[in-house]
Amino acid sequence: SFAYACLLVREYPPTGLSVKYWDFLFSVVDMRIL
């Protein structure tokens, strides 16, 4: 879920990676989980 992705970003900040990349990555992960 998006909330879970936000939690991951909070614990593991996207150091050296753009926010858009993380948004895309989590969207793909959400697709596979859900």
C-alpha positions in Angstrom: 0.0 0.0 0.0 1.0 3.6 -0.4 1.1 4.1 3.4 3.5 1.2 3.8 5.7 2.8 1.1 5.7 6.1 3.0 6.7 4.2 6.1 9.6 2.6 4.3 10.7 5.9 2.9 10.6 7.3 6.5 12.8 4.5 7.8 15.0 4.2 4.7 15.3 7.7 3.2 15.9 7.8 -0.6 19.6 8.7 -0.2 21.1 9.4 -3.5 17.9 8.5 -5.3 15.2 10.8 -6.6 11.8 10.8 -4.9 10.2 10.1 -8.3 12.4 7.0 -8.6 11.1 5.8 -5.2 7.6 6.6 -6.1 7.9 4.5 -9.3 9.6 1.7 -7.4 6.9 1.5 -4.7 4.2 1.7 -7.4 5.7 -1.4 -9.0 6.0 -3.1 -5.6 2.4 -2.3 -4.8 1.3 -3.9 -8.1 3.2 -7.1 -7.2 2.0 -7.3 -3.6 -1.6 -6.3 -4.3 
